[in-house]
Amino acid sequence: MNNIIDEKYNTEARERWGNTEAYKEFSAKAAGLSEEKSTEITEGLDKILGEFARCRQNKNAPDSSGAQELVSKLQAYITANFYNCTDEILAGLGRMYAADERFRNNIDKHGEGTAEFISEAIKIKTK
């Protein structure tokens, strides 16, 4: 698989979600990507995470219109580039962003507390 997902996490993802439609869709999309396109997608996702950090740094609350617009943007980006990101899947991602240290540390490179902010914003949208 291209760098759209680190190889060390691919085995774990396949074990946890390999039988789901979302994982099958992700695998099909990733298989056809050039290295350049894969990098572009990864950087696009990282850019959205940075937008969440700036939203938080500008003192917006997770329920603010700006934060909620970013949640919708994130969901649409995941759907367009990875798999159909339903509200249920998005809610699970939100929980994982804050609870899984690997995700939290990666997201918080944009600013301490960004992962928790995204998680809370997603929770509000997916109630």
N, CA, C and O atoms as CSV, one atom per row, in Angstrom:
chain,resi,resn,atom,element,x,y,z
A,1,MET,N,N,0.848,-1.176,0.000
A,1,MET,CA,C,0.000,0.000,0.000
A,1,MET,C,C,0.891,1.235,0.000
A,1,MET,O,O,1.974,1.219,0.585
A,2,ASN,N,N,0.449,2.286,-0.641
A,2,ASN,CA,C,1.210,3.525,-0.690
A,2,ASN,C,C,1.272,4.163,0.691
A,2,ASN,O,O,0.717,3.630,1.652
A,3,ASN,N,N,1.950,5.307,0.791
A,3,ASN,CA,C,2.130,5.938,2.100
A,3,ASN,C,C,0.864,6.580,2.641
A,3,ASN,O,O,0.919,7.331,3.616
A,4,ILE,N,N,-0.276,6.295,2.021
A,4,ILE,CA,C,-1.544,6.809,2.520
A,4,ILE,C,C,-1.799,6.252,3.936
A,4,ILE,O,O,-2.522,6.854,4.731
A,5,ILE,N,N,-1.197,5.106,4.225
A,5,ILE,CA,C,-1.237,4.540,5.566
A,5,ILE,C,C,0.126,3.908,5.815
A,5,ILE,O,O,0.637,3.175,4.969
A,6,ASP,N,N,0.712,4.189,6.972
A,6,ASP,CA,C,1.998,3.595,7.301
A,6,ASP,C,C,1.860,2.086,7.328
A,6,ASP,O,O,0.893,1.550,7.870
A,7,GLU,N,N,2.816,1.413,6.750
A,7,GLU,CA,C,2.757,-0.044,6.650
A,7,GLU,C,C,2.627,-0.698,8.027
A,7,GLU,O,O,1.957,-1.721,8.169
A,8,LYS,N,N,3.271,-0.105,9.045
A,8,LYS,CA,C,3.197,-0.706,10.376
A,8,LYS,C,C,1.773,-0.679,10.937
A,8,LYS,O,O,1.430,-1.496,11.791
A,9,TYR,N,N,0.937,0.260,10.458
A,9,TYR,CA,C,-0.445,0.318,10.923
A,9,TYR,C,C,-1.401,-0.441,10.008
A,9,TYR,O,O,-2.544,-0.707,10.379
A,10,ASN,N,N,-0.932,-0.785,8.817
A,10,ASN,CA,C,-1.792,-1.470,7.857
A,10,ASN,C,C,-2.253,-2.824,8.377
A,10,ASN,O,O,-3.420,-3.182,8.218
A,11,THR,N,N,-1.359,-3.574,8.993
A,11,THR,CA,C,-1.723,-4.879,9.534
A,11,THR,C,C,-2.785,-4.732,10.611
A,11,THR,O,O,-3.764,-5.479,10.626
A,12,GLU,N,N,-2.603,-3.786,11.500
A,12,GLU,CA,C,-3.579,-3.545,12.563
A,12,GLU,C,C,-4.923,-3.140,11.984
A,12,GLU,O,O,-5.962,-3.645,12.410
A,13,ALA,N,N,-4.912,-2.228,11.014
A,13,ALA,CA,C,-6.164,-1.779,10.389
A,13,ALA,C,C,-6.868,-2.942,9.703
A,13,ALA,O,O,-8.086,-3.085,9.814
A,14,ARG,N,N,-6.117,-3.762,9.003
A,14,ARG,CA,C,-6.708,-4.910,8.316
A,14,ARG,C,C,-7.321,-5.888,9.315
A,14,ARG,O,O,-8.398,-6.433,9.070
A,15,GLU,N,N,-6.640,-6.113,10.442
A,15,GLU,CA,C,-7.163,-7.024,11.465
A,15,GLU,C,C,-8.436,-6.468,12.106
A,15,GLU,O,O,-9.373,-7.221,12.372
A,16,ARG,N,N,-8.476,-5.172,12.353
A,16,ARG,CA,C,-9.630,-4.565,13.037
A,16,ARG,C,C,-10.819,-4.335,12.112
A,16,ARG,O,O,-11.967,-4.552,12.499
A,17,TRP,N,N,-10.534,-3.887,10.866
A,17,TRP,CA,C,-11.624,-3.447,9.997
A,17,TRP,C,C,-11.621,-4.116,8.624
A,17,TRP,O,O,-12.389,-3.726,7.744
A,18,GLY,N,N,-10.776,-5.108,8.438
A,18,GLY,CA,C,-10.603,-5.722,7.126
A,18,GLY,C,C,-11.865,-6.263,6.489
A,18,GLY,O,O,-11.952,-6.326,5.263
A,19,ASN,N,N,-12.840,-6.654,7.281
A,19,ASN,CA,C,-14.078,-7.209,6.729
A,19,ASN,C,C,-15.155,-6.157,6.499
A,19,ASN,O,O,-16.266,-6.495,6.091
A,20,THR,N,N,-14.849,-4.893,6.752
A,20,THR,CA,C,-15.852,-3.845,6.580
A,20,THR,C,C,-15.824,-3.297,5.157
A,20,THR,O,O,-14.812,-3.373,4.462
A,21,GLU,N,N,-16.954,-2.746,4.748
A,21,GLU,CA,C,-17.026,-2.114,3.426
A,21,GLU,C,C,-16.082,-0.918,3.352
A,21,GLU,O,O,-15.468,-0.672,2.314
A,22,ALA,N,N,-15.967,-0.173,4.451
A,22,ALA,CA,C,-15.094,1.001,4.467
A,22,ALA,C,C,-13.649,0.595,4.196
A,22,ALA,O,O,-12.956,1.257,3.424
A,23,TYR,N,N,-13.190,-0.482,4.820
A,23,TYR,CA,C,-11.806,-0.911,4.608
A,23,TYR,C,C,-11.609,-1.405,3.173
A,23,TYR,O,O,-10.585,-1.131,2.548
A,24,LYS,N,N,-12.587,-2.124,2.668
A,24,LYS,CA,C,-12.491,-2.606,1.283
A,24,LYS,C,C,-12.438,-1.435,0.311
A,24,LYS,O,O,-11.665,-1.454,-0.648
A,25,GLU,N,N,-13.255,-0.421,0.556
A,25,GLU,CA,C,-13.242,0.767,-0.289
A,25,GLU,C,C,-11.897,1.483,-0.183
A,25,GLU,O,O,-11.331,1.906,-1.191
A,26,PHE,N,N,-11.391,1.616,1.038
A,26,PHE,CA,C,-10.090,2.240,1.257
A,26,PHE,C,C,-9.000,1.488,0.501
A,26,PHE,O,O,-8.177,2.105,-0.176
A,27,SER,N,N,-8.988,0.173,0.609
A,27,SER,CA,C,-7.967,-0.639,-0.057
A,27,SER,C,C,-8.012,-0.459,-1.561
A,27,SER,O,O,-6.973,-0.348,-2.211
A,28,ALA,N,N,-9.212,-0.431,-2.114
A,28,ALA,CA,C,-9.357,-0.265,-3.560
A,28,ALA,C,C,-8.845,1.106,-4.000
A,28,ALA,O,O,-8.155,1.215,-5.013
A,29,LYS,N,N,-9.176,2.145,-3.248
A,29,LYS,CA,C,-8.716,3.486,-3.596
A,29,LYS,C,C,-7.200,3.598,-3.448
A,29,LYS,O,O,-6.533,4.173,-4.307
A,30,ALA,N,N,-6.665,3.059,-2.381
A,30,ALA,CA,C,-5.229,3.166,-2.124
A,30,ALA,C,C,-4.407,2.387,-3.149
A,30,ALA,O,O,-3.309,2.805,-3.518
A,31,ALA,N,N,-4.936,1.264,-3.602
A,31,ALA,CA,C,-4.193,0.418,-4.539
A,31,ALA,C,C,-3.908,1.126,-5.855
A,31,ALA,O,O,-2.887,0.860,-6.488
A,32,GLY,N,N,-4.783,2.010,-6.269
A,32,GLY,CA,C,-4.609,2.674,-7.543
A,32,GLY,C,C,-3.898,4.015,-7.478
A,32,GLY,O,O,-3.821,4.720,-8.485
A,33,LEU,N,N,-3.383,4.377,-6.326
A,33,LEU,CA,C,-2.773,5.698,-6.171
A,33,LEU,C,C,-1.289,5.691,-6.493
A,33,LEU,O,O,-0.558,4.767,-6.137
A,34,SER,N,N,-0.867,6.740,-7.171
A,34,SER,CA,C,0.565,6.955,-7.345
A,34,SER,C,C,1.128,7.444,-6.011
A,34,SER,O,O,0.385,7.892,-5.139
A,35,GLU,N,N,2.411,7.354,-5.870
A,35,GLU,CA,C,3.064,7.847,-4.656
A,35,GLU,C,C,2.806,9.345,-4.497
A,35,GLU,O,O,2.592,9.829,-3.386
A,36,GLU,N,N,2.828,10.067,-5.601
A,36,GLU,CA,C,2.596,11.507,-5.576
A,36,GLU,C,C,1.174,11.834,-5.103
A,36,GLU,O,O,0.983,12.720,-4.270
A,37,LYS,N,N,0.192,11.124,-5.630
A,37,LYS,CA,C,-1.203,11.354,-5.239
A,37,LYS,C,C,-1.426,10.964,-3.780
A,37,LYS,O,O,-2.151,11.645,-3.055
A,38,SER,N,N,-0.812,9.886,-3.358
A,38,SER,CA,C,-0.920,9.452,-1.971
A,38,SER,C,C,-0.385,10.519,-1.018
A,38,SER,O,O,-0.994,10.821,0.008
A,39,THR,N,N,0.759,11.078,-1.380
A,39,THR,CA,C,1.348,12.148,-0.570
A,39,THR,C,C,0.442,13.366,-0.555
A,39,THR,O,O,0.264,13.996,0.488
A,40,GLU,N,N,-0.130,13.703,-1.704
A,40,GLU,CA,C,-1.041,14.840,-1.803
A,40,GLU,C,C,-2.258,14.654,-0.886
A,40,GLU,O,O,-2.678,15.596,-0.215
A,41,ILE,N,N,-2.815,13.455,-0.859
A,41,ILE,CA,C,-3.978,13.171,-0.007
A,41,ILE,C,C,-3.604,13.281,1.468
A,41,ILE,O,O,-4.332,13.878,2.261
A,42,THR,N,N,-2.472,12.701,1.822
A,42,THR,CA,C,-2.015,12.751,3.208
A,42,THR,C,C,-1.778,14.193,3.646
A,42,THR,O,O,-2.159,14.580,4.752
A,43,GLU,N,N,-1.154,14.983,2.787
A,43,GLU,CA,C,-0.900,16.388,3.108
A,43,GLU,C,C,-2.203,17.179,3.199
A,43,GLU,O,O,-2.317,18.091,4.018
A,44,GLY,N,N,-3.184,16.839,2.366
A,44,GLY,CA,C,-4.484,17.506,2.429
A,44,GLY,C,C,-5.178,17.261,3.759
A,44,GLY,O,O,-5.764,18.173,4.342
A,45,LEU,N,N,-5.107,16.020,4.233
A,45,LEU,CA,C,-5.691,15.693,5.534
A,45,LEU,C,C,-4.963,16.445,6.637
A,45,LEU,O,O,-5.591,16.988,7.546
A,46,ASP,N,N,-3.648,16.477,6.557
A,46,ASP,CA,C,-2.855,17.183,7.560
A,46,ASP,C,C,-3.194,18.672,7.571
A,46,ASP,O,O,-3.196,19.303,8.629
A,47,LYS,N,N,-3.476,19.230,6.405
A,47,LYS,CA,C,-3.852,20.643,6.311
A,47,LYS,C,C,-5.158,20.901,7.065
A,47,LYS,O,O,-5.286,21.903,7.769
A,48,ILE,N,N,-6.122,19.999,6.915
A,48,ILE,CA,C,-7.392,20.156,7.633
A,48,ILE,C,C,-7.165,20.087,9.143
A,48,ILE,O,O,-7.769,20.849,9.898
A,49,LEU,N,N,-6.304,19.186,9.577
A,49,LEU,CA,C,-5.994,19.092,11.003
A,49,LEU,C,C,-5.381,20.400,11.500
A,49,LEU,O,O,-5.666,20.845,12.611
A,50,GLY,N,N,-4.540,21.008,10.671
A,50,GLY,CA,C,-3.959,22.313,11.011
A,50,GLY,C,C,-5.021,23.397,11.103
A,50,GLY,O,O,-4.920,24.298,11.936
A,51,GLU,N,N,-6.032,23.315,10.258
A,51,GLU,CA,C,-7.134,24.286,10.316
A,51,GLU,C,C,-7.889,24.148,11.636
A,51,GLU,O,O,-8.304,25.148,12.222
A,52,PHE,N,N,-8.068,22.918,12.103
A,52,PHE,CA,C,-8.701,22.718,13.409
A,52,PHE,C,C,-7.852,23.370,14.504
A,52,PHE,O,O,-8.387,24.012,15.408
A,53,ALA,N,N,-6.541,23.205,14.421
A,53,ALA,CA,C,-5.658,23.790,15.439
A,53,ALA,C,C,-5.799,25.304,15.459
A,53,ALA,O,O,-5.878,25.906,16.530
A,54,ARG,N,N,-5.831,25.924,14.282
A,54,ARG,CA,C,-5.987,27.380,14.226
A,54,ARG,C,C,-7.359,27.805,14.740
A,54,ARG,O,O,-7.485,28.832,15.407
A,55,CYS,N,N,-8.372,27.024,14.435
A,55,CYS,CA,C,-9.714,27.313,14.935
A,55,CYS,C,C,-9.703,27.323,16.467
A,55,CYS,O,O,-10.264,28.221,17.094
A,56,ARG,N,N,-9.070,26.333,17.048
A,56,ARG,CA,C,-8.971,26.237,18.502
A,56,ARG,C,C,-8.133,27.382,19.072
A,56,ARG,O,O,-8.501,27.997,20.073
A,57,GLN,N,N,-7.000,27.659,18.420
A,57,GLN,CA,C,-6.109,28.729,18.893
A,57,GLN,C,C,-6.790,30.101,18.833
A,57,GLN,O,O,-6.444,31.009,19.589
A,58,ASN,N,N,-7.759,30.239,17.929
A,58,ASN,CA,C,-8.515,31.493,17.823
A,58,ASN,C,C,-9.686,31.540,18.802
A,58,ASN,O,O,-10.585,32.371,18.679
A,59,LYS,N,N,-9.657,30.632,19.776
A,59,LYS,CA,C,-10.630,30.603,20.883
A,59,LYS,C,C,-12.042,30.194,20.462
A,59,LYS,O,O,-13.015,30.526,21.139
A,60,ASN,N,N,-12.153,29.471,19.342
A,60,ASN,CA,C,-13.453,28.925,18.957
A,60,ASN,C,C,-13.742,27.696,19.800
A,60,ASN,O,O,-12.834,26.932,20.125
A,61,ALA,N,N,-14.982,27.508,20.147
A,61,ALA,CA,C,-15.413,26.326,20.893
A,61,ALA,C,C,-15.699,25.196,19.901
A,61,ALA,O,O,-15.936,25.456,18.721
A,62,PRO,N,N,-15.680,23.953,20.366
A,62,PRO,CA,C,-15.994,22.827,19.482
A,62,PRO,C,C,-17.375,22.927,18.831
A,62,PRO,O,O,-17.591,22.367,17.756
A,63,ASP,N,N,-18.312,23.635,19.472
A,63,ASP,CA,C,-19.648,23.763,18.894
A,63,ASP,C,C,-19.813,25.025,18.038
A,63,ASP,O,O,-20.911,25.313,17.563
A,64,SER,N,N,-18.731,25.770,17.842
A,64,SER,CA,C,-18.802,26.982,17.022
A,64,SER,C,C,-19.060,26.620,15.563
A,64,SER,O,O,-18.792,25.496,15.138
A,65,SER,N,N,-19.573,27.561,14.814
A,65,SER,CA,C,-19.843,27.296,13.396
A,65,SER,C,C,-18.555,26.969,12.654
A,65,SER,O,O,-18.556,26.120,11.762
A,66,GLY,N,N,-17.462,27.625,13.007
A,66,GLY,CA,C,-16.176,27.348,12.357
A,66,GLY,C,C,-15.709,25.929,12.588
A,66,GLY,O,O,-15.271,25.254,11.657
A,67,ALA,N,N,-15.799,25.472,13.826
A,67,ALA,CA,C,-15.379,24.107,14.144
A,67,ALA,C,C,-16.295,23.089,13.473
A,67,ALA,O,O,-15.832,22.069,12.961
A,68,GLN,N,N,-17.588,23.370,13.480
A,68,GLN,CA,C,-18.536,22.432,12.872
A,68,GLN,C,C,-18.377,22.387,11.350
A,68,GLN,O,O,-18.567,21.332,10.744
A,69,GLU,N,N,-18.032,23.509,10.730
A,69,GLU,CA,C,-17.746,23.512,9.297
A,69,GLU,C,C,-16.516,22.649,9.002
A,69,GLU,O,O,-16.472,21.941,7.996
A,70,LEU,N,N,-15.529,22.717,9.883
A,70,LEU,CA,C,-14.333,21.897,9.698
A,70,LEU,C,C,-14.646,20.414,9.862
A,70,LEU,O,O,-14.069,19.586,9.158
A,71,VAL,N,N,-15.544,20.064,10.771
A,71,VAL,CA,C,-15.950,18.665,10.921
A,71,VAL,C,C,-16.579,18.179,9.614
A,71,VAL,O,O,-16.269,17.088,9.137
A,72,SER,N,N,-17.451,18.987,9.048
A,72,SER,CA,C,-18.074,18.618,7.768
A,72,SER,C,C,-17.030,18.510,6.665
A,72,SER,O,O,-17.103,17.613,5.825
A,73,LYS,N,N,-16.061,19.419,6.663
A,73,LYS,CA,C,-14.979,19.381,5.670
A,73,LYS,C,C,-14.144,18.113,5.834
A,73,LYS,O,O,-13.790,17.470,4.846
A,74,LEU,N,N,-13.831,17.756,7.071
A,74,LEU,CA,C,-13.068,16.543,7.343
A,74,LEU,C,C,-13.828,15.310,6.870
A,74,LEU,O,O,-13.255,14.436,6.219
A,75,GLN,N,N,-15.099,15.239,7.193
A,75,GLN,CA,C,-15.918,14.093,6.804
A,75,GLN,C,C,-15.982,13.970,5.275
A,75,GLN,O,O,-15.861,12.872,4.731
A,76,ALA,N,N,-16.168,15.080,4.601
A,76,ALA,CA,C,-16.222,15.069,3.134
A,76,ALA,C,C,-14.873,14.663,2.540
A,76,ALA,O,O,-14.827,13.944,1.542
A,77,TYR,N,N,-13.787,15.116,3.144
A,77,TYR,CA,C,-12.449,14.779,2.653
A,77,TYR,C,C,-12.178,13.280,2.803
A,77,TYR,O,O,-11.652,12.642,1.890
A,78,ILE,N,N,-12.535,12.737,3.944
A,78,ILE,CA,C,-12.353,11.300,4.171
A,78,ILE,C,C,-13.177,10.513,3.162
A,78,ILE,O,O,-12.690,9.546,2.576
A,79,THR,N,N,-14.423,10.925,2.960
A,79,THR,CA,C,-15.288,10.238,2.004
A,79,THR,C,C,-14.706,10.306,0.599
A,79,THR,O,O,-14.705,9.302,-0.113
A,80,ALA,N,N,-14.216,11.454,0.192
A,80,ALA,CA,C,-13.685,11.618,-1.164
A,80,ALA,C,C,-12.391,10.846,-1.392
A,80,ALA,O,O,-12.120,10.396,-2.506
A,81,ASN,N,N,-11.598,10.695,-0.346
A,81,ASN,CA,C,-10.249,10.152,-0.544
A,81,ASN,C,C,-9.972,8.789,0.081
A,81,ASN,O,O,-9.006,8.125,-0.293
A,82,PHE,N,N,-10.807,8.362,1.029
A,82,PHE,CA,C,-10.524,7.113,1.727
A,82,PHE,C,C,-11.681,6.118,1.627
A,82,PHE,O,O,-11.530,5.039,1.053
A,83,TYR,N,N,-12.840,6.486,2.191
A,83,TYR,CA,C,-14.015,5.605,2.249
A,83,TYR,C,C,-15.215,6.447,2.649
A,83,TYR,O,O,-15.061,7.572,3.123
A,84,ASN,N,N,-16.415,5.898,2.457
A,84,ASN,CA,C,-17.630,6.606,2.835
A,84,ASN,C,C,-17.637,6.803,4.349
A,84,ASN,O,O,-17.809,5.851,5.110
A,85,CYS,N,N,-17.448,8.035,4.768
A,85,CYS,CA,C,-17.330,8.354,6.190
A,85,CYS,C,C,-18.702,8.733,6.737
A,85,CYS,O,O,-19.075,9.906,6.753
A,86,THR,N,N,-19.441,7.729,7.181
A,86,THR,CA,C,-20.751,7.955,7.781
A,86,THR,C,C,-20.588,8.662,9.127
A,86,THR,O,O,-19.482,8.742,9.662
A,87,ASP,N,N,-21.688,9.170,9.666
A,87,ASP,CA,C,-21.613,9.780,10.998
A,87,ASP,C,C,-21.123,8.777,12.031
A,87,ASP,O,O,-20.381,9.142,12.943
A,88,GLU,N,N,-21.529,7.522,11.900
A,88,GLU,CA,C,-21.083,6.487,12.839
A,88,GLU,C,C,-19.568,6.292,12.771
A,88,GLU,O,O,-18.899,6.216,13.802
A,89,ILE,N,N,-19.034,6.213,11.557
A,89,ILE,CA,C,-17.586,6.065,11.391
A,89,ILE,C,C,-16.878,7.305,11.908
A,89,ILE,O,O,-15.862,7.204,12.596
A,90,LEU,N,N,-17.415,8.483,11.577
A,90,LEU,CA,C,-16.807,9.730,12.026
A,90,LEU,C,C,-16.761,9.798,13.550
A,90,LEU,O,O,-15.758,10.223,14.124
A,91,ALA,N,N,-17.839,9.381,14.203
A,91,ALA,CA,C,-17.864,9.375,15.671
A,91,ALA,C,C,-16.767,8.474,16.223
A,91,ALA,O,O,-16.101,8.829,17.195
A,92,GLY,N,N,-16.578,7.316,15.611
A,92,GLY,CA,C,-15.513,6.403,16.037
A,92,GLY,C,C,-14.133,7.014,15.833
A,92,GLY,O,O,-13.253,6.873,16.682
A,93,LEU,N,N,-13.948,7.692,14.709
A,93,LEU,CA,C,-12.670,8.365,14.476
A,93,LEU,C,C,-12.435,9.438,15.529
A,93,LEU,O,O,-11.328,9.573,16.051
A,94,GLY,N,N,-13.468,10.194,15.838
A,94,GLY,CA,C,-13.334,11.243,16.848
A,94,GLY,C,C,-12.890,10.690,18.189
A,94,GLY,O,O,-12.026,11.260,18.856
A,95,ARG,N,N,-13.493,9.568,18.577
A,95,ARG,CA,C,-13.083,8.941,19.852
A,95,ARG,C,C,-11.634,8.475,19.769
A,95,ARG,O,O,-10.867,8.640,20.718
A,96,MET,N,N,-11.263,7.895,18.636
A,96,MET,CA,C,-9.913,7.364,18.463
A,96,MET,C,C,-8.871,8.490,18.444
A,96,MET,O,O,-7.771,8.326,18.970
A,97,TYR,N,N,-9.214,9.623,17.843
A,97,TYR,CA,C,-8.264,10.741,17.787
A,97,TYR,C,C,-7.813,11.168,19.178
A,97,TYR,O,O,-6.651,11.527,19.373
A,98,ALA,N,N,-8.721,11.132,20.140
A,98,ALA,CA,C,-8.381,11.561,21.499
A,98,ALA,C,C,-7.853,10.413,22.354
A,98,ALA,O,O,-6.984,10.623,23.201
A,99,ALA,N,N,-8.364,9.208,22.144
A,99,ALA,CA,C,-8.035,8.089,23.019
A,99,ALA,C,C,-6.752,7.356,22.629
A,99,ALA,O,O,-6.018,6.889,23.500
A,100,ASP,N,N,-6.481,7.254,21.350
A,100,ASP,CA,C,-5.302,6.514,20.884
A,100,ASP,C,C,-4.111,7.470,20.857
A,100,ASP,O,O,-4.101,8.455,20.118
A,101,GLU,N,N,-3.128,7.164,21.665
A,101,GLU,CA,C,-1.968,8.038,21.824
A,101,GLU,C,C,-1.276,8.328,20.492
A,101,GLU,O,O,-0.779,9.434,20.279
A,102,ARG,N,N,-1.244,7.340,19.598
A,102,ARG,CA,C,-0.581,7.546,18.302
A,102,ARG,C,C,-1.291,8.629,17.498
A,102,ARG,O,O,-0.641,9.508,16.932
A,103,PHE,N,N,-2.606,8.571,17.446
A,103,PHE,CA,C,-3.365,9.598,16.735
A,103,PHE,C,C,-3.240,10.938,17.446
A,103,PHE,O,O,-2.990,11.966,16.817
A,104,ARG,N,N,-3.417,10.914,18.753
A,104,ARG,CA,C,-3.370,12.155,19.534
A,104,ARG,C,C,-2.029,12.863,19.349
A,104,ARG,O,O,-1.991,14.071,19.117
A,105,ASN,N,N,-0.939,12.118,19.449
A,105,ASN,CA,C,0.383,12.731,19.301
A,105,ASN,C,C,0.583,13.301,17.901
A,105,ASN,O,O,1.147,14.384,17.744
A,106,ASN,N,N,0.126,12.581,16.890
A,106,ASN,CA,C,0.268,13.063,15.516
A,106,ASN,C,C,-0.557,14.335,15.296
A,106,ASN,O,O,-0.071,15.299,14.705
A,107,ILE,N,N,-1.780,14.333,15.764
A,107,ILE,CA,C,-2.651,15.499,15.584
A,107,ILE,C,C,-2.169,16.679,16.424
A,107,ILE,O,O,-2.199,17.823,15.972
A,108,ASP,N,N,-1.733,16.399,17.627
A,108,ASP,CA,C,-1.296,17.479,18.521
A,108,ASP,C,C,0.023,18.120,18.095
A,108,ASP,O,O,0.477,19.073,18.729
A,109,LYS,N,N,0.646,17.606,17.026
A,109,LYS,CA,C,1.809,18.303,16.462
A,109,LYS,C,C,1.390,19.675,15.949
A,109,LYS,O,O,2.222,20.570,15.802
A,110,HIS,N,N,0.115,19.833,15.681
A,110,HIS,CA,C,-0.425,21.109,15.214
A,110,HIS,C,C,-0.688,22.062,16.375
A,110,HIS,O,O,-0.911,23.253,16.161
A,111,GLY,N,N,-0.663,21.556,17.577
A,111,GLY,CA,C,-0.912,22.354,18.772
A,111,GLY,C,C,-1.519,21.475,19.844
A,111,GLY,O,O,-2.473,20.738,19.591
A,112,GLU,N,N,-0.972,21.554,21.025
A,112,GLU,CA,C,-1.454,20.761,22.152
A,112,GLU,C,C,-2.954,20.946,22.325
A,112,GLU,O,O,-3.443,22.074,22.385
A,113,GLY,N,N,-3.681,19.839,22.406
A,113,GLY,CA,C,-5.121,19.881,22.619
A,113,GLY,C,C,-5.950,19.830,21.343
A,113,GLY,O,O,-7.180,19.805,21.403
A,114,THR,N,N,-5.286,19.814,20.185
A,114,THR,CA,C,-6.027,19.786,18.916
A,114,THR,C,C,-6.825,18.502,18.769
A,114,THR,O,O,-7.976,18.544,18.333
A,115,ALA,N,N,-6.248,17.370,19.118
A,115,ALA,CA,C,-6.957,16.089,18.984
A,115,ALA,C,C,-8.226,16.081,19.828
A,115,ALA,O,O,-9.280,15.636,19.372
A,116,GLU,N,N,-8.123,16.568,21.044
A,116,GLU,CA,C,-9.290,16.617,21.927
A,116,GLU,C,C,-10.338,17.588,21.375
A,116,GLU,O,O,-11.536,17.317,21.446
A,117,PHE,N,N,-9.893,18.697,20.837
A,117,PHE,CA,C,-10.793,19.676,20.238
A,117,PHE,C,C,-11.558,19.051,19.065
A,117,PHE,O,O,-12.776,19.196,18.965
A,118,ILE,N,N,-10.839,18.361,18.187
A,118,ILE,CA,C,-11.485,17.697,17.050
A,118,ILE,C,C,-12.468,16.649,17.551
A,118,ILE,O,O,-13.592,16.553,17.057
A,119,SER,N,N,-12.039,15.867,18.532
A,119,SER,CA,C,-12.896,14.829,19.092
A,119,SER,C,C,-14.196,15.413,19.624
A,119,SER,O,O,-15.271,14.872,19.364
A,120,GLU,N,N,-14.108,16.505,20.362
A,120,GLU,CA,C,-15.293,17.155,20.924
A,120,GLU,C,C,-16.179,17.732,19.823
A,120,GLU,O,O,-17.403,17.628,19.891
A,121,ALA,N,N,-15.564,18.336,18.816
A,121,ALA,CA,C,-16.339,18.909,17.713
A,121,ALA,C,C,-17.086,17.810,16.958
A,121,ALA,O,O,-18.244,17.989,16.580
A,122,ILE,N,N,-16.429,16.689,16.745
A,122,ILE,CA,C,-17.075,15.560,16.067
A,122,ILE,C,C,-18.220,15.017,16.920
A,122,ILE,O,O,-19.291,14.699,16.402
A,123,LYS,N,N,-17.990,14.913,18.222
A,123,LYS,CA,C,-19.025,14.409,19.120
A,123,LYS,C,C,-20.292,15.262,19.027
A,123,LYS,O,O,-21.406,14.738,19.038
A,124,ILE,N,N,-20.111,16.562,18.938
A,124,ILE,CA,C,-21.251,17.479,18.831
A,124,ILE,C,C,-22.003,17.237,17.526
A,124,ILE,O,O,-23.233,17.191,17.515
A,125,LYS,N,N,-21.269,17.084,16.434
A,125,LYS,CA,C,-21.913,16.894,15.127
A,125,LYS,C,C,-22.641,15.560,15.026
A,125,LYS,O,O,-23.685,15.470,14.380
A,126,THR,N,N,-22.101,14.529,15.656
A,126,THR,CA,C,-22.629,13.171,15.460
A,126,THR,C,C,-23.569,12.710,16.573
A,126,THR,O,O,-23.905,11.528,16.637
A,127,LYS,N,N,-23.990,13.601,17.434
A,127,LYS,CA,C,-24.908,13.250,18.530
A,127,LYS,C,C,-26.168,12.622,17.977
A,127,LYS,O,O,-27.063,12.258,18.739
